[in-house]
Amino acid sequence: MTRLHLEHPLIEVELDTLGRPTRVYWAGRREDVEVCNHWRIEEAWWRRPLCRDYFKLAGPHLLALIYRDDVDGTWHLERIYD
C-alpha cells in the first residue's frame, strides 16, 4: 500500500557528487537514503513545461518516491510506500 501526497510537499535533499539523493529532510525528520531507481519525464512543452527527475529511495525507515522539479529547482515528496 502507498500513501500518495496530493500536494507534493516541499522537502530538502542532500546530494552526492553525481547529483543523487543521499539524505532527505521533511516534517522535522531526517533520513539517510539510497537510490533504487531514477527516471526523467518531460512533457507539455506547449503549456507550462513539465520536467522532473524522479527517484525511488530506500532508507532504514523509509521507502519513498521523490522528484526534483527541473523547471523551478525544488524537491518534492510524491509518495511513501508502506
Backbone as CSV, one residue per row, in Angstrom:
resi,resn,N_x,N_y,N_z,CA_x,CA_y,CA_z,C_x,C_y,C_z
1,MET,0.838,-1.169,0.000,0.000,0.000,0.000,0.891,1.242,0.000
2,THR,0.417,2.301,-0.620,1.181,3.539,-0.653,0.315,4.701,-0.189
3,ARG,0.991,5.733,0.269,0.321,6.988,0.607,0.778,8.035,-0.392
4,LEU,-0.147,8.434,-1.260,0.137,9.451,-2.258,-0.131,10.815,-1.648
5,HIS,0.838,11.710,-1.719,0.675,13.068,-1.211,0.195,13.945,-2.361
6,LEU,-1.062,14.336,-2.333,-1.639,15.094,-3.429,-1.017,16.476,-3.584
7,GLU,-0.550,17.055,-2.491,0.044,18.381,-2.551,1.529,18.354,-2.909
8,HIS,2.162,17.189,-2.867,3.594,17.041,-3.135,4.401,18.062,-2.333
9,PRO,4.474,17.866,-1.008,5.145,18.846,-0.149,6.613,19.038,-0.509
10,LEU,7.086,20.258,-0.276,8.497,20.576,-0.470,9.340,19.834,0.554
11,ILE,10.494,19.356,0.125,11.443,18.696,1.014,12.839,19.235,0.715
12,GLU,13.759,18.985,1.636,15.164,19.315,1.405,15.905,18.014,1.134
13,VAL,16.879,18.095,0.231,17.610,16.901,-0.185,19.103,17.213,-0.247
14,GLU,19.911,16.321,0.318,21.365,16.389,0.153,21.747,15.424,-0.954
15,LEU,22.725,15.833,-1.769,23.128,15.052,-2.932,24.578,14.606,-2.836
16,ASP,24.891,13.513,-3.532,26.285,13.103,-3.650,26.921,13.851,-4.823
17,THR,28.165,13.540,-5.139,28.877,14.262,-6.197,28.298,14.003,-7.586
18,LEU,27.504,12.945,-7.738,26.862,12.646,-9.025,25.448,13.209,-9.106
19,GLY,25.001,13.916,-8.066,23.674,14.531,-8.074,22.558,13.617,-7.626
20,ARG,22.896,12.504,-6.963,21.881,11.563,-6.466,21.588,11.862,-5.000
21,PRO,20.327,11.754,-4.594,19.970,11.994,-3.186,20.668,11.016,-2.242
22,THR,21.166,11.547,-1.116,21.765,10.717,-0.071,21.052,10.909,1.264
23,ARG,20.343,12.022,1.415,19.631,12.313,2.659,18.450,13.224,2.330
24,VAL,17.292,12.948,2.970,16.119,13.800,2.781,15.642,14.325,4.134
25,TYR,15.074,15.517,4.111,14.529,16.183,5.293,13.101,16.623,4.974
26,TRP,12.157,16.266,5.858,10.795,16.780,5.743,10.075,16.540,7.063
27,ALA,9.180,17.434,7.382,8.345,17.330,8.596,9.186,17.052,9.843
28,GLY,10.351,17.692,9.944,11.200,17.519,11.113,11.962,16.205,11.163
29,ARG,11.904,15.423,10.094,12.599,14.139,10.045,13.798,14.227,9.123
30,ARG,14.793,13.380,9.403,15.971,13.254,8.546,16.177,11.776,8.272
31,GLU,16.419,11.437,7.021,16.580,10.032,6.654,17.716,9.889,5.644
32,ASP,18.690,9.037,5.971,19.716,8.669,5.004,19.091,7.682,4.029
33,VAL,19.351,7.855,2.734,18.677,7.049,1.720,19.650,6.576,0.653
34,GLU,19.224,5.557,-0.064,19.911,5.077,-1.262,18.922,5.114,-2.405
35,VAL,19.398,5.395,-3.596,18.543,5.448,-4.782,18.337,4.034,-5.311
36,CYS,17.078,3.644,-5.467,16.725,2.341,-6.041,16.485,2.448,-7.542
37,ASN,15.957,3.596,-7.958,15.600,3.788,-9.355,15.568,5.283,-9.652
38,HIS,15.825,5.647,-10.894,15.808,7.052,-11.315,15.280,7.131,-12.739
39,TRP,14.399,8.098,-13.014,13.931,8.338,-14.370,13.524,9.798,-14.517
40,ARG,13.411,10.239,-15.744,13.056,11.625,-16.054,11.816,11.647,-16.938
41,ILE,10.951,12.634,-16.678,9.821,12.870,-17.574,9.898,14.312,-18.062
42,GLU,9.542,14.491,-19.319,9.445,15.821,-19.923,8.217,15.802,-20.809
43,GLU,7.312,16.750,-20.576,6.097,16.818,-21.382,5.470,18.192,-21.273
44,ALA,4.421,18.392,-22.035,3.616,19.613,-22.016,4.437,20.859,-22.339
45,TRP,5.335,20.762,-23.279,6.161,21.903,-23.641,5.330,23.052,-24.194
46,TRP,4.128,22.769,-24.689,3.273,23.810,-25.265,2.507,24.593,-24.185
47,ARG,2.482,24.071,-22.955,1.911,24.778,-21.811,3.060,25.105,-20.884
48,ARG,2.792,25.094,-19.584,3.898,25.218,-18.629,4.718,23.936,-18.740
49,PRO,5.986,24.058,-19.036,6.805,22.844,-19.203,6.817,21.994,-17.931
50,LEU,6.832,20.694,-18.122,6.949,19.750,-17.013,8.208,18.936,-17.262
51,CYS,9.175,19.112,-16.395,10.433,18.372,-16.491,10.815,17.970,-15.066
52,ARG,10.786,16.674,-14.799,11.061,16.176,-13.453,12.017,14.992,-13.497
53,ASP,12.902,14.961,-12.507,13.742,13.793,-12.261,13.170,13.080,-11.046
54,TYR,12.687,11.860,-11.251,12.107,11.054,-10.173,13.152,10.112,-9.600
55,PHE,13.068,9.900,-8.286,13.952,8.973,-7.581,13.123,8.133,-6.621
56,LYS,13.233,6.825,-6.746,12.662,5.927,-5.743,13.780,5.670,-4.743
57,LEU,13.495,5.936,-3.461,14.513,5.891,-2.414,14.183,4.864,-1.351
58,ALA,15.215,4.290,-0.763,15.059,3.378,0.368,15.993,3.821,1.479
59,GLY,15.472,3.834,2.702,16.254,4.146,3.885,15.859,3.200,4.998
60,PRO,16.486,3.320,6.150,16.174,2.422,7.261,14.702,2.451,7.682
61,HIS,14.046,3.595,7.545,12.650,3.731,7.971,11.775,4.298,6.869
62,LEU,12.217,4.227,5.620,11.515,4.930,4.550,11.695,4.233,3.211
63,LEU,10.613,4.134,2.466,10.627,3.790,1.051,9.729,4.824,0.398
64,ALA,10.294,5.668,-0.474,9.538,6.821,-0.966,9.873,7.133,-2.414
65,LEU,8.989,7.921,-3.017,9.184,8.453,-4.354,9.253,9.969,-4.229
66,ILE,10.372,10.542,-4.673,10.539,11.991,-4.646,10.882,12.448,-6.056
67,TYR,10.765,13.750,-6.295,11.199,14.281,-7.577,11.765,15.684,-7.431
68,ARG,12.638,16.016,-8.374,13.174,17.362,-8.491,12.483,18.009,-9.665
69,ASP,11.818,19.132,-9.416,11.188,19.906,-10.484,12.304,20.687,-11.173
70,ASP,12.661,20.276,-12.379,13.773,20.908,-13.089,13.420,22.289,-13.630
71,VAL,12.148,22.657,-13.625,11.755,23.994,-14.075,12.069,25.022,-12.992
72,ASP,11.704,24.707,-11.733,11.959,25.681,-10.653,13.022,25.237,-9.642
73,GLY,13.574,24.028,-9.802,14.682,23.576,-8.959,14.302,23.106,-7.565
74,THR,13.031,22.842,-7.313,12.590,22.405,-5.990,12.448,20.886,-5.933
75,TRP,12.534,20.354,-4.704,12.366,18.923,-4.447,11.021,18.699,-3.763
76,HIS,10.347,17.577,-4.114,9.016,17.282,-3.595,8.894,15.802,-3.237
77,LEU,8.098,15.537,-2.219,7.741,14.174,-1.832,6.418,13.838,-2.501
78,GLU,6.406,12.781,-3.311,5.169,12.395,-4.002,4.473,11.211,-3.334
79,ARG,5.243,10.242,-2.862,4.616,9.004,-2.381,5.498,8.361,-1.320
80,ILE,4.847,7.778,-0.319,5.525,6.954,0.692,4.939,5.555,0.587
81,TYR,5.800,4.572,0.490,5.365,3.172,0.401,5.368,2.571,1.802
82,ASP,4.297,1.860,2.119,4.179,1.179,3.413,4.768,-0.212,3.342
